[in-house]
Amino acid sequence: MRYVEFIETDFFSKQRERLLSEDEYTEFQKLLVTDLKLGSVIVGTGGCRKTR
């Protein structure tokens, strides 16, 4: 089993709270977990990805 950790900036957190319900954010996280290839790889991080 792979370990997945979500890390978000303070700016994102504030925008997310304003734009998405908790249910919508949970669905977004589920999408990311089911397709680990989503997002761009951040070079030099060993595989961390970012989404926008």
PDB file of N, CA, C and O in Angstrom:
ATOM      1  N   MET A   1       0.842  -1.179   0.000  1.00  0.00           N
ATOM      2  CA  MET A   1       0.000   0.000   0.000  1.00  0.00           C
ATOM      3  C   MET A   1       0.888   1.243   0.000  1.00  0.00           C
ATOM      4  O   MET A   1       1.846   1.331   0.768  1.00  0.00           O
ATOM      5  N   ARG A   2       0.564   2.190  -0.859  1.00  0.00           N
ATOM      6  CA  ARG A   2       1.334   3.424  -0.945  1.00  0.00           C
ATOM      7  C   ARG A   2       0.757   4.470   0.006  1.00  0.00           C
ATOM      8  O   ARG A   2      -0.452   4.550   0.224  1.00  0.00           O
ATOM      9  N   TYR A   3       1.651   5.253   0.551  1.00  0.00           N
ATOM     10  CA  TYR A   3       1.269   6.333   1.454  1.00  0.00           C
ATOM     11  C   TYR A   3       1.115   7.605   0.634  1.00  0.00           C
ATOM     12  O   TYR A   3       2.008   7.966  -0.132  1.00  0.00           O
ATOM     13  N   VAL A   4      -0.005   8.278   0.792  1.00  0.00           N
ATOM     14  CA  VAL A   4      -0.256   9.533   0.087  1.00  0.00           C
ATOM     15  C   VAL A   4      -0.486  10.624   1.124  1.00  0.00           C
ATOM     16  O   VAL A   4      -1.266  10.454   2.060  1.00  0.00           O
ATOM     17  N   GLU A   5       0.199  11.739   0.945  1.00  0.00           N
ATOM     18  CA  GLU A   5       0.028  12.876   1.849  1.00  0.00           C
ATOM     19  C   GLU A   5      -0.314  14.107   1.022  1.00  0.00           C
ATOM     20  O   GLU A   5       0.346  14.396   0.024  1.00  0.00           O
ATOM     21  N   PHE A   6      -1.341  14.826   1.439  1.00  0.00           N
ATOM     22  CA  PHE A   6      -1.724  16.063   0.776  1.00  0.00           C
ATOM     23  C   PHE A   6      -1.096  17.227   1.526  1.00  0.00           C
ATOM     24  O   PHE A   6      -1.264  17.364   2.738  1.00  0.00           O
ATOM     25  N   ILE A   7      -0.377  18.059   0.797  1.00  0.00           N
ATOM     26  CA  ILE A   7       0.231  19.263   1.369  1.00  0.00           C
ATOM     27  C   ILE A   7      -0.297  20.439   0.573  1.00  0.00           C
ATOM     28  O   ILE A   7      -0.244  20.436  -0.657  1.00  0.00           O
ATOM     29  N   GLU A   8      -0.801  21.436   1.262  1.00  0.00           N
ATOM     30  CA  GLU A   8      -1.350  22.594   0.556  1.00  0.00           C
ATOM     31  C   GLU A   8      -0.816  23.885   1.164  1.00  0.00           C
ATOM     32  O   GLU A   8      -0.527  23.961   2.358  1.00  0.00           O
ATOM     33  N   THR A   9      -0.696  24.887   0.317  1.00  0.00           N
ATOM     34  CA  THR A   9      -0.237  26.194   0.783  1.00  0.00           C
ATOM     35  C   THR A   9      -1.361  26.883   1.558  1.00  0.00           C
ATOM     36  O   THR A   9      -2.531  26.526   1.423  1.00  0.00           O
ATOM     37  N   ASP A  10      -0.995  27.864   2.361  1.00  0.00           N
ATOM     38  CA  ASP A  10      -1.997  28.645   3.092  1.00  0.00           C
ATOM     39  C   ASP A  10      -2.953  29.333   2.119  1.00  0.00           C
ATOM     40  O   ASP A  10      -4.159  29.398   2.358  1.00  0.00           O
ATOM     41  N   PHE A  11      -2.399  29.845   1.018  1.00  0.00           N
ATOM     42  CA  PHE A  11      -3.228  30.515   0.009  1.00  0.00           C
ATOM     43  C   PHE A  11      -4.271  29.549  -0.543  1.00  0.00           C
ATOM     44  O   PHE A  11      -5.448  29.894  -0.650  1.00  0.00           O
ATOM     45  N   PHE A  12      -3.838  28.336  -0.894  1.00  0.00           N
ATOM     46  CA  PHE A  12      -4.773  27.343  -1.418  1.00  0.00           C
ATOM     47  C   PHE A  12      -5.842  27.015  -0.382  1.00  0.00           C
ATOM     48  O   PHE A  12      -7.026  26.948  -0.712  1.00  0.00           O
ATOM     49  N   SER A  13      -5.436  26.812   0.852  1.00  0.00           N
ATOM     50  CA  SER A  13      -6.391  26.459   1.910  1.00  0.00           C
ATOM     51  C   SER A  13      -7.490  27.507   2.037  1.00  0.00           C
ATOM     52  O   SER A  13      -8.667  27.170   2.161  1.00  0.00           O
ATOM     53  N   LYS A  14      -7.103  28.770   2.005  1.00  0.00           N
ATOM     54  CA  LYS A  14      -8.095  29.845   2.126  1.00  0.00           C
ATOM     55  C   LYS A  14      -9.025  29.883   0.919  1.00  0.00           C
ATOM     56  O   LYS A  14     -10.234  30.061   1.068  1.00  0.00           O
ATOM     57  N   GLN A  15      -8.469  29.717  -0.265  1.00  0.00           N
ATOM     58  CA  GLN A  15      -9.285  29.715  -1.480  1.00  0.00           C
ATOM     59  C   GLN A  15     -10.204  28.492  -1.512  1.00  0.00           C
ATOM     60  O   GLN A  15     -11.372  28.589  -1.888  1.00  0.00           O
ATOM     61  N   ARG A  16      -9.664  27.355  -1.116  1.00  0.00           N
ATOM     62  CA  ARG A  16     -10.448  26.112  -1.109  1.00  0.00           C
ATOM     63  C   ARG A  16     -11.658  26.244  -0.199  1.00  0.00           C
ATOM     64  O   ARG A  16     -12.765  25.852  -0.569  1.00  0.00           O
ATOM     65  N   GLU A  17     -11.449  26.789   0.977  1.00  0.00           N
ATOM     66  CA  GLU A  17     -12.555  26.947   1.926  1.00  0.00           C
ATOM     67  C   GLU A  17     -13.646  27.844   1.357  1.00  0.00           C
ATOM     68  O   GLU A  17     -14.828  27.661   1.646  1.00  0.00           O
ATOM     69  N   ARG A  18     -13.239  28.808   0.552  1.00  0.00           N
ATOM     70  CA  ARG A  18     -14.193  29.747  -0.038  1.00  0.00           C
ATOM     71  C   ARG A  18     -14.898  29.150  -1.261  1.00  0.00           C
ATOM     72  O   ARG A  18     -16.065  29.453  -1.511  1.00  0.00           O
ATOM     73  N   LEU A  19     -14.202  28.311  -2.018  1.00  0.00           N
ATOM     74  CA  LEU A  19     -14.717  27.845  -3.308  1.00  0.00           C
ATOM     75  C   LEU A  19     -15.305  26.436  -3.310  1.00  0.00           C
ATOM     76  O   LEU A  19     -16.163  26.125  -4.136  1.00  0.00           O
ATOM     77  N   LEU A  20     -14.850  25.583  -2.391  1.00  0.00           N
ATOM     78  CA  LEU A  20     -15.289  24.186  -2.397  1.00  0.00           C
ATOM     79  C   LEU A  20     -15.920  23.798  -1.067  1.00  0.00           C
ATOM     80  O   LEU A  20     -15.467  24.223  -0.004  1.00  0.00           O
ATOM     81  N   SER A  21     -16.954  22.998  -1.138  1.00  0.00           N
ATOM     82  CA  SER A  21     -17.508  22.419   0.087  1.00  0.00           C
ATOM     83  C   SER A  21     -16.568  21.300   0.542  1.00  0.00           C
ATOM     84  O   SER A  21     -15.707  20.867  -0.223  1.00  0.00           O
ATOM     85  N   GLU A  22     -16.725  20.839   1.760  1.00  0.00           N
ATOM     86  CA  GLU A  22     -15.916  19.724   2.257  1.00  0.00           C
ATOM     87  C   GLU A  22     -16.119  18.484   1.392  1.00  0.00           C
ATOM     88  O   GLU A  22     -15.164  17.763   1.101  1.00  0.00           O
ATOM     89  N   ASP A  23     -17.367  18.234   0.979  1.00  0.00           N
ATOM     90  CA  ASP A  23     -17.647  17.075   0.128  1.00  0.00           C
ATOM     91  C   ASP A  23     -16.937  17.183  -1.217  1.00  0.00           C
ATOM     92  O   ASP A  23     -16.396  16.195  -1.715  1.00  0.00           O
ATOM     93  N   GLU A  24     -16.935  18.372  -1.805  1.00  0.00           N
ATOM     94  CA  GLU A  24     -16.250  18.570  -3.089  1.00  0.00           C
ATOM     95  C   GLU A  24     -14.745  18.366  -2.946  1.00  0.00           C
ATOM     96  O   GLU A  24     -14.109  17.770  -3.815  1.00  0.00           O
ATOM     97  N   TYR A  25     -14.188  18.853  -1.869  1.00  0.00           N
ATOM     98  CA  TYR A  25     -12.753  18.694  -1.642  1.00  0.00           C
ATOM     99  C   TYR A  25     -12.409  17.228  -1.405  1.00  0.00           C
ATOM    100  O   TYR A  25     -11.384  16.745  -1.888  1.00  0.00           O
ATOM    101  N   THR A  26     -13.247  16.525  -0.674  1.00  0.00           N
ATOM    102  CA  THR A  26     -13.034  15.097  -0.450  1.00  0.00           C
ATOM    103  C   THR A  26     -13.062  14.338  -1.771  1.00  0.00           C
ATOM    104  O   THR A  26     -12.236  13.452  -1.988  1.00  0.00           O
ATOM    105  N   GLU A  27     -13.994  14.671  -2.652  1.00  0.00           N
ATOM    106  CA  GLU A  27     -14.063  14.022  -3.965  1.00  0.00           C
ATOM    107  C   GLU A  27     -12.808  14.314  -4.785  1.00  0.00           C
ATOM    108  O   GLU A  27     -12.304  13.431  -5.478  1.00  0.00           O
ATOM    109  N   PHE A  28     -12.302  15.537  -4.713  1.00  0.00           N
ATOM    110  CA  PHE A  28     -11.067  15.906  -5.406  1.00  0.00           C
ATOM    111  C   PHE A  28      -9.899  15.061  -4.890  1.00  0.00           C
ATOM    112  O   PHE A  28      -9.100  14.560  -5.681  1.00  0.00           O
ATOM    113  N   GLN A  29      -9.802  14.905  -3.584  1.00  0.00           N
ATOM    114  CA  GLN A  29      -8.736  14.088  -3.009  1.00  0.00           C
ATOM    115  C   GLN A  29      -8.869  12.630  -3.439  1.00  0.00           C
ATOM    116  O   GLN A  29      -7.867  11.978  -3.733  1.00  0.00           O
ATOM    117  N   LYS A  30     -10.089  12.114  -3.480  1.00  0.00           N
ATOM    118  CA  LYS A  30     -10.305  10.735  -3.931  1.00  0.00           C
ATOM    119  C   LYS A  30      -9.842  10.562  -5.369  1.00  0.00           C
ATOM    120  O   LYS A  30      -9.234   9.547  -5.710  1.00  0.00           O
ATOM    121  N   LEU A  31     -10.127  11.544  -6.212  1.00  0.00           N
ATOM    122  CA  LEU A  31      -9.690  11.503  -7.604  1.00  0.00           C
ATOM    123  C   LEU A  31      -8.166  11.431  -7.682  1.00  0.00           C
ATOM    124  O   LEU A  31      -7.621  10.638  -8.449  1.00  0.00           O
ATOM    125  N   LEU A  32      -7.488  12.243  -6.900  1.00  0.00           N
ATOM    126  CA  LEU A  32      -6.029  12.245  -6.912  1.00  0.00           C
ATOM    127  C   LEU A  32      -5.458  10.913  -6.433  1.00  0.00           C
ATOM    128  O   LEU A  32      -4.453  10.445  -6.967  1.00  0.00           O
ATOM    129  N   VAL A  33      -6.081  10.306  -5.443  1.00  0.00           N
ATOM    130  CA  VAL A  33      -5.600   9.034  -4.908  1.00  0.00           C
ATOM    131  C   VAL A  33      -5.828   7.894  -5.901  1.00  0.00           C
ATOM    132  O   VAL A  33      -5.016   6.972  -5.981  1.00  0.00           O
ATOM    133  N   THR A  34      -6.919   7.949  -6.653  1.00  0.00           N
ATOM    134  CA  THR A  34      -7.204   6.863  -7.594  1.00  0.00           C
ATOM    135  C   THR A  34      -6.373   6.959  -8.865  1.00  0.00           C
ATOM    136  O   THR A  34      -6.217   5.959  -9.565  1.00  0.00           O
ATOM    137  N   ASP A  35      -5.833   8.134  -9.186  1.00  0.00           N
ATOM    138  CA  ASP A  35      -4.974   8.297 -10.362  1.00  0.00           C
ATOM    139  C   ASP A  35      -3.728   9.065  -9.943  1.00  0.00           C
ATOM    140  O   ASP A  35      -3.676  10.292 -10.039  1.00  0.00           O
ATOM    141  N   LEU A  36      -2.728   8.325  -9.478  1.00  0.00           N
ATOM    142  CA  LEU A  36      -1.523   8.949  -8.935  1.00  0.00           C
ATOM    143  C   LEU A  36      -0.671   9.636  -9.999  1.00  0.00           C
ATOM    144  O   LEU A  36       0.352  10.238  -9.671  1.00  0.00           O
ATOM    145  N   LYS A  37      -1.071   9.555 -11.259  1.00  0.00           N
ATOM    146  CA  LYS A  37      -0.334  10.225 -12.342  1.00  0.00           C
ATOM    147  C   LYS A  37      -0.877  11.630 -12.609  1.00  0.00           C
ATOM    148  O   LYS A  37      -0.315  12.356 -13.429  1.00  0.00           O
ATOM    149  N   LEU A  38      -1.950  12.024 -11.938  1.00  0.00           N
ATOM    150  CA  LEU A  38      -2.491  13.374 -12.129  1.00  0.00           C
ATOM    151  C   LEU A  38      -1.523  14.407 -11.567  1.00  0.00           C
ATOM    152  O   LEU A  38      -0.848  14.161 -10.568  1.00  0.00           O
ATOM    153  N   GLY A  39      -1.465  15.542 -12.206  1.00  0.00           N
ATOM    154  CA  GLY A  39      -0.590  16.615 -11.758  1.00  0.00           C
ATOM    155  C   GLY A  39       0.789  16.513 -12.374  1.00  0.00           C
ATOM    156  O   GLY A  39       1.149  15.498 -12.971  1.00  0.00           O
ATOM    157  N   SER A  40       1.548  17.569 -12.222  1.00  0.00           N
ATOM    158  CA  SER A  40       2.908  17.649 -12.763  1.00  0.00           C
ATOM    159  C   SER A  40       3.907  17.243 -11.689  1.00  0.00           C
ATOM    160  O   SER A  40       3.780  17.636 -10.529  1.00  0.00           O
ATOM    161  N   VAL A  41       4.909  16.447 -12.088  1.00  0.00           N
ATOM    162  CA  VAL A  41       5.961  16.054 -11.155  1.00  0.00           C
ATOM    163  C   VAL A  41       6.835  17.268 -10.854  1.00  0.00           C
ATOM    164  O   VAL A  41       7.212  18.013 -11.759  1.00  0.00           O
ATOM    165  N   ILE A  42       7.149  17.457  -9.587  1.00  0.00           N
ATOM    166  CA  ILE A  42       8.052  18.529  -9.166  1.00  0.00           C
ATOM    167  C   ILE A  42       9.464  17.943  -9.182  1.00  0.00           C
ATOM    168  O   ILE A  42       9.777  17.042  -8.403  1.00  0.00           O
ATOM    169  N   VAL A  43      10.309  18.458 -10.067  1.00  0.00           N
ATOM    170  CA  VAL A  43      11.662  17.945 -10.253  1.00  0.00           C
ATOM    171  C   VAL A  43      12.446  18.000  -8.944  1.00  0.00           C
ATOM    172  O   VAL A  43      12.400  18.991  -8.215  1.00  0.00           O
ATOM    173  N   GLY A  44      13.167  16.911  -8.662  1.00  0.00           N
ATOM    174  CA  GLY A  44      14.038  16.866  -7.494  1.00  0.00           C
ATOM    175  C   GLY A  44      13.356  16.503  -6.192  1.00  0.00           C
ATOM    176  O   GLY A  44      13.962  16.616  -5.127  1.00  0.00           O
ATOM    177  N   THR A  45      12.081  16.062  -6.257  1.00  0.00           N
ATOM    178  CA  THR A  45      11.350  15.748  -5.025  1.00  0.00           C
ATOM    179  C   THR A  45      11.119  14.257  -4.831  1.00  0.00           C
ATOM    180  O   THR A  45      10.521  13.849  -3.836  1.00  0.00           O
ATOM    181  N   GLY A  46      11.581  13.447  -5.760  1.00  0.00           N
ATOM    182  CA  GLY A  46      11.366  12.011  -5.637  1.00  0.00           C
ATOM    183  C   GLY A  46       9.966  11.585  -6.016  1.00  0.00           C
ATOM    184  O   GLY A  46       9.526  10.503  -5.627  1.00  0.00           O
ATOM    185  N   GLY A  47       9.255  12.411  -6.769  1.00  0.00           N
ATOM    186  CA  GLY A  47       7.943  12.012  -7.263  1.00  0.00           C
ATOM    187  C   GLY A  47       6.765  12.830  -6.771  1.00  0.00           C
ATOM    188  O   GLY A  47       5.624  12.516  -7.108  1.00  0.00           O
ATOM    189  N   CYS A  48       7.003  13.865  -5.989  1.00  0.00           N
ATOM    190  CA  CYS A  48       5.887  14.722  -5.560  1.00  0.00           C
ATOM    191  C   CYS A  48       5.250  15.372  -6.781  1.00  0.00           C
ATOM    192  O   CYS A  48       5.927  15.694  -7.757  1.00  0.00           O
ATOM    193  N   ARG A  49       3.947  15.558  -6.709  1.00  0.00           N
ATOM    194  CA  ARG A  49       3.219  16.166  -7.817  1.00  0.00           C
ATOM    195  C   ARG A  49       2.449  17.377  -7.336  1.00  0.00           C
ATOM    196  O   ARG A  49       2.110  17.495  -6.158  1.00  0.00           O
ATOM    197  N   LYS A  50       2.176  18.283  -8.278  1.00  0.00           N
ATOM    198  CA  LYS A  50       1.374  19.463  -7.952  1.00  0.00           C
ATOM    199  C   LYS A  50       0.210  19.545  -8.927  1.00  0.00           C
ATOM    200  O   LYS A  50       0.322  19.150 -10.087  1.00  0.00           O
ATOM    201  N   THR A  51      -0.900  20.061  -8.440  1.00  0.00           N
ATOM    202  CA  THR A  51      -2.064  20.294  -9.293  1.00  0.00           C
ATOM    203  C   THR A  51      -2.455  21.755  -9.165  1.00  0.00           C
ATOM    204  O   THR A  51      -2.162  22.423  -8.174  1.00  0.00           O
ATOM    205  N   ARG A  52      -3.120  22.218 -10.196  1.00  0.00           N
ATOM    206  CA  ARG A  52      -3.597  23.607 -10.197  1.00  0.00           C
ATOM    207  C   ARG A  52      -5.029  23.632 -10.631  1.00  0.00           C
ATOM    208  O   ARG A  52      -5.634  24.701 -10.704  1.00  0.00           O
TER     209      ARG A  52
END
